[in-house]
Amino acid sequence: MSSHAFDVLSKSRTEIEIAHHEEGHRYKFSVVRNSQGKRVLSDTAEVVAVSGARHPSEWYSASARAFATTAAHRAHAID
């Protein structure tokens, strides 16, 4: 899936929120510290699914995490 499938809605040092461009599902990931003290995205995301979308939000969850990770790295929010 192309990284252009998602848009960054907001990003900060503590969280990043993205949305699927066509379907509208929203995913918000928190920045947390892992056991080694590194800043990473949380294991779970706060998801706002769009009812009536062609595909459920779970369909895009792996791609959403990958996109959010890249965007968070670029923003220096995670290590």
C-alpha positions as CSV (number, residue, x, y, z in Angstrom):
1,M,0.0,0.0,0.0
2,S,1.3,3.4,-0.9
3,S,2.3,5.8,1.9
4,H,0.1,8.3,0.1
5,A,-2.9,6.4,1.4
6,F,-2.6,8.2,4.7
7,D,-2.5,11.8,5.8
8,V,-0.9,13.2,9.0
9,L,-3.6,15.1,10.9
10,S,-1.5,16.0,13.9
11,K,1.9,15.2,15.4
12,S,3.7,16.1,18.6
13,R,6.3,14.6,20.9
14,T,3.6,12.6,22.7
15,E,1.3,11.4,19.9
16,I,0.6,11.2,16.2
17,E,-2.8,11.0,14.5
18,I,-3.2,9.9,10.9
19,A,-6.2,9.2,8.6
20,H,-6.7,6.9,5.7
21,H,-7.0,9.2,2.7
22,E,-9.9,7.5,1.0
23,E,-11.8,5.7,3.7
24,G,-11.4,8.3,6.5
25,H,-10.5,5.9,9.3
26,R,-8.4,7.7,11.9
27,Y,-5.6,6.2,14.0
28,K,-4.0,7.9,17.0
29,F,-0.8,6.5,18.4
30,S,0.8,7.6,21.7
31,V,4.6,7.8,22.1
32,V,5.7,5.7,25.1
33,R,9.1,4.4,26.4
34,N,9.9,0.8,26.0
35,S,11.9,-1.4,28.5
36,Q,15.2,0.0,27.0
37,G,14.0,3.5,27.5
38,K,13.6,4.3,23.8
39,R,10.6,6.3,22.6
40,V,8.4,4.1,20.4
41,L,4.7,4.1,19.3
42,S,2.3,2.4,21.7
43,D,1.3,-1.1,20.9
44,T,-2.3,-0.1,20.4
45,A,-3.9,2.8,18.6
46,E,-7.1,4.8,19.3
47,V,-9.1,4.1,16.2
48,V,-12.1,6.0,14.9
49,A,-13.7,3.9,12.2
50,V,-15.9,5.3,9.5
51,S,-19.2,3.4,9.2
52,G,-20.1,2.6,5.7
53,A,-16.5,2.5,4.5
54,R,-15.6,-0.1,1.9
55,H,-13.1,-1.8,4.2
56,P,-13.0,-2.0,8.0
57,S,-10.4,0.0,9.9
58,E,-8.6,-3.3,10.8
59,W,-7.9,-3.8,7.1
60,Y,-5.4,-0.8,7.2
61,S,-4.1,-1.2,10.7
62,A,-0.6,-2.6,9.8
63,S,-0.2,0.0,7.0
64,A,-1.4,2.8,9.4
65,R,1.3,1.7,12.0
66,A,4.0,1.7,9.4
67,F,3.1,5.1,8.1
68,A,2.8,6.5,11.6
69,T,6.2,5.1,12.5
70,T,7.8,6.8,9.5
71,A,6.1,10.1,10.2
72,A,7.0,10.0,13.9
73,H,10.7,9.2,13.0
74,R,10.7,12.2,10.7
75,A,9.3,14.4,13.4
76,H,12.0,13.1,15.9
77,A,9.2,12.0,18.2
78,I,10.5,8.4,18.4
79,D,14.0,6.9,18.5
